Amino acid sequence: MAIFFACLSLIVSALFIVAGVLVLKADKVTYKSCQVLTRGFKNPILGTVPTSSDGSRDYRVDAGILWDRKENKVIDQGKLSNESISSLFR
């Protein structure tokens, strides 16, 4: 059992190292524009990236809607599009 957890920790460590290298090699200008677009660290994780800026839809955001049953209202949901994420790591 100890070997399993040792292998698991090595795999998780390797994934974090690869993710760190990818972030360090990312295009800095595109990274900053995506950071300004998301307006916070938690927004991309929660799916609450603003879907429009200055009244027009932003092409870097995949938009959707959600019906909140508790409050009976429609909520905009957004996430960074695959194209904007892939442009970071070119």
Helices and strands as residue ranges (DSSP letters): H 2-25, H 28-38, H 42-46, E 52-53, E 56-57, E 61-68, E 73-80, H 82-88
